[in-house]
Amino acid sequence: MHTVAILGSGKIGAAVAKLLSWSGDYKVTVADMHQRALHRLRESCPDIETVSLDLRDEGRLVELLSGKEMVLSACPFHVNAGIARAALEAGCSYFDLTEDRETTRSIQQIAGDAREGQLFMPQCGLAPGFISILAYQLCRSFDSLDSVKMRVGALPQFPSNMMMYNLTWSTDGLINEYCNPCEAIHENRLTEVLALEGLELFSLDGKNYEAFNTSGGLGTLCETLKGKVRNLNYKTVRYKGHQYLMQFLINELHMGKYREALREILESAIPITLQDVTLIFCTVSGWIDGKLTQRSSARKIYSAEIHGERWSSIQITTAAAICAVVDLKAQGILSGRGFIRQESVPCDAFMANRFGRYYDVSTDGGHEVRIEPIMITRDEEAS
């Protein structure tokens, strides 16, 4: 069996631990300092070993990780560099879910000292993560590229407040996306654009949506495609009207400067929900055999019951993505040394993987996951 440590026992960390443990091929140890979360995990999945540990203590982390093949961080971005340093010293491969650009750059530097076979792979979730794998697969089918547009949204199925939104994942991650600068390529130049700008409207399955710039979703694609594409951008999808209210809250009231207070406001006022849906679509245009051509891929993934538990769509998509790349490493499909970008993952191998199949629009992968292809009709041409 493959030995893995999962750091963080929240909604995503617990989901990752259960998927790997249920597969029967992984011996899973979960570490956290939150006893109640560890207790819930032990009750629902007794095969998982749990350890109470301050994840900021790099010395104790090295002890925990020694002898493990891989460590997966489901922790807030600000502790991930320390975890990566501990992984380097312990000699195990490292994976995380961060959307934070500076954290990714720190891990890329740490990975420069990796041993042979030791991988460092941040950004292994949905966006960044799977969306880069999908986009790069589309890009590879072109002789030359013109534009790449990536759009992702985790939305409540039944929006019932003025923000048309419910909390579905990390509030700190959400605030990062809404406040930090966003990378893009515009007219062949690598640039930064403001979060919450670049608003576009579109209709999908008879519903009105909007999309706008958010930070981190591109992962490392700007570096990979620099000099090869005219325009490249990532935007988050929300129900119409959400961006206006977030602009008012973050920019007009300057709450972007007071992120702790903003987190408290959101978590006290906006309910969480397990009844969500994830929209994923990517459109690439360029030249094939001398003709300007466009190719798109789109899917919709709902919350579902898995092994008798109700999981949100964002739990399913995020946990499945990191489990898939970990499984590809365990199978020897991902190999080498040091830093690995998401777009280095073969999309066909990802989709054929037992965890990656949660993203497959042609099959439910043997699980009760309702997945539907989607048709897109634009009300306004995307910027």
N, C-alpha and C positions, 0 to 999 in steps of 0.2 A: 504494500500500500504506500501511496505517496503521503509524505508528512507535510502538513501546512499549518501555519499559524495565521489566524485572522485577528486583527487588532481593531477593536470596536464592536460592540454588541447591540448597536441600535437597529433600526428597521432594516437597513441595507446589510450591515454586517451579519445580522442573524440570518437573513435570507441567503447570503452567500454561504455561510457555514452549513445551513441545512441542505442546500442544493449539492454541495460537495460531499457531505456526509451521506445523504440518501443515495448517492451514486454507488456507494460500496467500495470505491477505489481510493478514498482519501481518509487518513487519520487526521482529524481536525482538532486543533486546540484554539480556543477563543480567549483572548485576554482583554480585560477592561477594568476600570476602577469602580464601575457602577454595579453594585451587588444585586440590585433588583433585576436589572436587565440580564445578568448572568444567570440568576435563579430561574427566570422565565425561560431562558434558552435551554437550561438543563432539564426543566420539566417537559418541554415540548420535544426535545431531541436528546435522550439520555446518552447516546453514543459519543456526544461531543464533550471533550474535556474543557473545563473552564478554569481560568486563572485570574485572581484579583491582582492587578498590577497598575501602577502609575505609568502610563505610556510615555511620559516625558523623561523617565529614568532610563537613559541609554545604556547604562551598565547592566541593569537587570534585563533590559530588552535583549542584549547580546546573549546573556545566559539562557533566556527563553528560546531564542532563535537558533542557538547552537544545535546542530544535528537535524534541523528542519530543512526541507528542500526549498520551500517557498514561504514568503510572508505576504499577506494581503492586507493593506491598510484601508479600513473603512472609517478613518478618523478625520477630524477637521484638518484642513490643508496645512495649518500652521505647525502641526507636529510631524508632518511627513518627512521633512528633511532629516530630522533626528532618527526616525525609524529607518530611513534609507542608509544612514551611516551605520546603524546597528546591524542592518542586513549585510552591508559590505564586510564588516568585521567578522560576522558569524559565518559568512560564506554562502548565504542563501539568496535565491532570486527574489526580486521585489516587484510588487504590483500595487497600484493604488487607483483611486477614483477622482483625483483632484481635478478641478477646473482652473486652478490658480496658476497663472503663467510663470510668476517668479518662483514658485515652488517647483514647477517642472524644470526650470532652468537650473535650479540648485541640484536636483536629482540627476540631471544630465551631467553635471560636473562630477558628482560623486561616482557616477557610473564609469567614469574614465579609468578608475582603479579596479574595476571588476576583474574577477578571475575568469578563466575559460569556462564557459557554460553557465556563468552567473549573469542573469538578465536583470535589467532595471527598466520597468515598463510602467510609467505613470499614465493617467488619463484613460483608464480601461473601462469606463462606464458607457453610457448612451451617447452623450455629447458633452465633452469630447469622448471619443471611443468609437462605438459602432458606426456613427455617421461618417467618420473619416475613412473607415474600412470600405463602406459602401460607396462614398464619393470617389475614392481613388480607383475602385474597380471600374466605375463608369468612365473615369478619365482615361484608363488604359485602353479603352476600345476606340480612341480617337487617334488620328494621325497627328493632329495639332489641336490645341485647345483655344477657346475664346472665353467662356465664362463658366463658373461653378457656383451654384447657389444651394446652400444647405439650410433646411428649415426643420426645427424640432420643437415640439411642445408637449408638456405633460399637463393635462387639463382635467378639471372635474367634469364628470359626465352630466352633473345636474347643478350648474352654477346658480347661486341663489343670493349673492350679495352684490353690492355696487362694483366691487373690484372684479366680479366675474371670475373668481379664483379661490382655490383652497390650497392650503399647504400640503404638498405631497412628498417633499424630501427635505434636505438640509436647508434651514433658514439662512445660515451663514453663507452657504453656497449660492443661494438665490440672491442675497444682497451683493455678494461679490459680482455676480453676473450683471446686476443692474447698475453697479457703481463704477466698476473698473473700466479702463480703456479697452477697446476691442481692436484686434488685428484684422486687416483686410488687405487685399490687393486691388487697387483701383487704377485703371488705365496703365497697367504694367508696373506700377510702383507699389512697393510694400509701404503700408501706411497704418495709422491708427485713427479710428473713428470713435465717436462718443456713444456710450451705452444709452439706450432708450431713443436714439435717433434712427433715421432711415425707415420711417414707418411706411409699410405697404399693406394693402387690404386685398383679401381674396375670399372666394366662396368655395366651400368644400362640402359635398353631400347636403347642399341646401342650407348650410349654416355660414354665417359671416365670421371671419377671423381677421386678425391683424398679425403682423410680424415686425420685429424691430431689432436693432443691434443689441447683442449682449456679449459679454466677455467670456472667452475661454473655449467656446464650442468648436472652434476650428482646430484645436490641438496644435500639432506641428505642421499642418498642411501648408501654411504660408511659406515656411522654410522649404518644404519639399517642392512646391510648385512655383516658387519665385523664378521669374524669367521664362515661364512656360505657359502662363495664362494671363489674359488681359484683365479680367475681373474675377475675384473670389471673395465671397462673404458668407457669413453665418448669421441667422436671425432666429430668435425665439418666437414661437407661435402662442398667441393668447386670444381669448374672445375679445371682440371689438369693444373698445372703451377702456381696457385695462391700462394701456400705455399712458393715456392722458392722466389718469389718477396717480400712477407711479411717478410720472414727470413732476407733478405738483408736489407730491410727498418728498421725493428725493432731492429735486433741484430747487423748486420754489421755496419750500420750507427748510431746505438745507439739511435734511435728515441724513443725506449721504455722508455728512461729516460726523454724524453721531450714530455709528453703526450698532453699537450695543443697545442704545435706546430704540433704534429702528427695529432690531430683532425682538425686543420685548413687546413693542407695539404690535408687530405682526403676529407673534405667537399668542398674545392675549386676545387679539381681536379676530383673527382669521382661523377658522376651524381646519383641522386636518381631515382628509377623507381617504378611504380605500377605494371609493367608486370613481376611478379616474380612467382616462384614455390617453395614450401616447400617440401623437402624430409624427411621422417621420417621412420626409420626402427630400429628394435631391434631384436637381436638374443640371445637366452639363451640356454645353453646346460647343461645337468646334467643327473641324473639317475631317471628313472621311471620304477618301477617293475623290478629293477635290470639291466635295459638296458640303455646304454649311448644314450641319445636322444637329438635332437635339435629342437627347435620351434622358429619360427620367425614371426614377424608382420611388414608389410611395407605398406606405403601409400604415395600418392603424391597429394598435394592440391595446386590448382592454384588461381591466383587473380580472382576476380569475381565482378559482379555488384550486390549490395545489396541495396534494397530500392531506386533504381535509382542512386546510387553512385558507383563509381569504387573504390574498396578496394584492396589493395595489399594482397597477400597470408599471409605475416607475420602479417599484421593487423588482418586478419580473425582468424588465429590460435592463436595469442596471446590474442586478445580480447575475443574470444570464451572460451578459457581456464579459464581465471579469472572470467568471467561471470558465467561459469558452476559451479565453486566451491562456488561462492557467492550464486547462486541459490540453491545449495544443502544445504548450511547453512540456507537460508531462509525457506526451506522446512523441516528443522529439521533432514535431513539425516546426516549432519555433526553437531556434538554436543560435549559437554564437556566443558573443560576450558583450556586456555593457548595455548601453541605451538602445531601446527598441521603440520605434514609432508605431502608432496604431496602423498607419497606412502600409506598414510592412507586412501586416497580417494578410495572408491570402483569403480573399472574401469567400471563395468556394469552400475552402477548408473550414472557415468560421461557420458558414451556413450549414455544412454537413455535420458539424460537431453536435453532440447530444445536448449541449447547453445552448449553442448558437441557434438551434432549430426553433427556439422560442420566437425568433424573428422571422421565420419562414412564412410567407403569405400563402404558400401552397399546401401546408400541412400544419397540424397543431402539435407536431412533435411528440404525440402520445400524451399530451397534457390538455387539461381543460382550459385552453387559452383561446379566446375568440379573436381571430385576426382577420381583418378585411382589407383588401386593396381599395384604394380611394381614387376618385376622379376629382380633378382640380379644375375649376373655372375661375379665371382671374377677373376681378372687377376693375382693378387698376394694374397696369403693367408693373412688375417688380422693379425696384430700382437696381 
